[in-house]
Amino acid sequence: MLEQQTTQTGRPGLARAQRVDTLRLAEGALVWFVALILSGPPRIRTRELRDALESPLTTLDPTAVIHLAAWAGTAALVAYLLYKQPERRRAWLRALTHHVATRWYLLFGLLAVASAAYSPARLYTLFFAAKILIALLGIVLVCESGRSPRFDRALVLLFAVSGIRAIMLILLYFVDPSLVGSGDGLLQGYRLTGGDPGDYGESALLIGLWLLAAAIFGRTRMGRTAAAIGYAASWGLLLASQTRSTITAGVACFAILVGLRRSFRAKAVLVLTGAVGLGLLLTQQAQVAVRLATRSGEGIRTLTGRTYAFDYLMEWWARSPLYGHGYGAGTRAALVDFVEQTGLDIGAGHDVLSTVLVDLGLIGAAVLLCAFLAAWWQVLRLWRRTRRLQRHRVVVAQLMCLAVWVTFSAITSSSLAGGSAAFLVLVGTAFAMDRALRARRPLASGRSLDQGSIPGRTASKR
């Protein structure tokens, strides 16, 4: 009888332990799935514009199936974790709607989902609209879940997948340069675009951001030296991409992080680098810089093509100025005729303004603008709040660099309107960091924040 009572009283505790283990397993799996969606699963080929709209499920290659599985798996894990934790679910959702940046970006995602009602390709619209909501919720859960929540975990994942992507670009170049770029050779007009669908220097920019932080704030001299060498190598990839927006963002990120260091040596390095760069521009090397920036005239022609696409999309937007033609599918449907008429291979919006206006009209553009400004406001607010927290301040500086990159990319691509990984990580990390600062929650298991976002860095007494 006593053994039976002990077994009966032990069952609830065993059930709770099994439930916790299942939740921990789901949280661990979510980290891997979020890393996969942040990496942008590789694609063998892109589909024709009409095929993607008219038969989105019948023209999939194996890598496209992996792409769909990654997002479906992330959505399933997010739904499971929210369902199994009703109290935390209410707290998370309440906090998401009260936090200014996440509130506006969630509203933008919901508006995109609603646009399926009038989209020319409803399934296409629903998939790309749902990606915004899935990614944002997944990133927030990754930052705030687990045995030891870490608000910079998604940022670390973004840097990690960027490093893997950069290494893959190098390896594929030596296998076959045509897989990851175009041109005769690395020193003969070759452009390292990243292949299909394109990297354009983003992986080099992001891994360079992590390496630069390690080079400046690393714990050991050997670690700082190794990181500095890696950062210099990342600039080789960045310049090989010949992409104006990423190169400019790289310069801005260098100035932000070096300027964060309060030592005279760091300021001297920043001034010396700027002086050398200015001196090169004032000499014969200016011609080299111009050829690089314009890709020997190709950049000017490409820019002209983009202006044609912009004008064309503006005319299309005028047909439905208030609420657009449907998220994702609106721009794609508009550019089907543009490609056939002009022969220019521009199948997607090359700026945020025209893309969001065609897709979601003035309403969507206003909501996205609020989300963008709110993200900047949140980063600047965190900068003020972490004035005396040097380790936290480094992470905020990295978020500021992401904000700079998102701003530049908004001019030359539709990434902000299309669920940019950098913007999603920026918004999600800023949200998690704000919550951690409010709760004054300690970092994971006694480990310092810098052990995640900055390799080899430990807390120092100040």
Sequence and secondary structure as in RCSB ss.txt:
>XXXX:A:sequence
MLEQQTTQTGRPGLARAQRVDTLRLAEGALVWFVALILSGPPRIRTRELRDALESPLTTLDPTAVIHLAAWAGTA
ALVAYLLYKQPERRRAWLRALTHHVATRWYLLFGLLAVASAAYSPARLYTLFFAAKILIALLGIVLVCESGRSPR
FDRALVLLFAVSGIRAIMLILLYFVDPSLVGSGDGLLQGYRLTGGDPGDYGESALLIGLWLLAAAIFGRTRMGRT
AAAIGYAASWGLLLASQTRSTITAGVACFAILVGLRRSFRAKAVLVLTGAVGLGLLLTQQAQVAVRLATRSGEGI
RTLTGRTYAFDYLMEWWARSPLYGHGYGAGTRAALVDFVEQTGLDIGAGHDVLSTVLVDLGLIGAAVLLCAFLAA
WWQVLRLWRRTRRLQRHRVVVAQLMCLAVWVTFSAITSSSLAGGSAAFLVLVGTAFAMDRALRARRPLASGRSLD
QGSIPGRTASKR
>XXXX:A:secstr
 HHHHHHHHHHHHHHHHHHHHHHHHHHHHHHHHHHHHHH    S    HHHHHH TTTS  HHHHHHHHHHHHHH
HHHHHHHHH HHHHHHHHHHHHHSHHHHHHHHHHHHHHHGGGT SSHHHHHHHHHHHHHHHHHHHHHHH SSS  
TTHHHHHHHHHHHHHHHHHHHHHHH GGGT BSS TTTT B   SSS  TTHHHHHHHHHHHHHHHH SSHHHHH
HHHHHHHHHHHHHHHHT HHHHHHHHHHHHHHHHH  SHHHHHHHHHHHHHHHHHHTSTHHHHHHHHHHTTTHHH
HHHHHHHHHHHHHHHHHTTSTTT S TTHHHHHHHHHHHHHH     S SSHHHHHHHHHHHHHHHHHHHHHHHH
HHHHHHHHHHTTT HHHHHHHHHHHHHHHHHHHHHHH STTTTT HHHHHHHHHHHHHHHHHHHT   GGG  TH
HHHSTT      
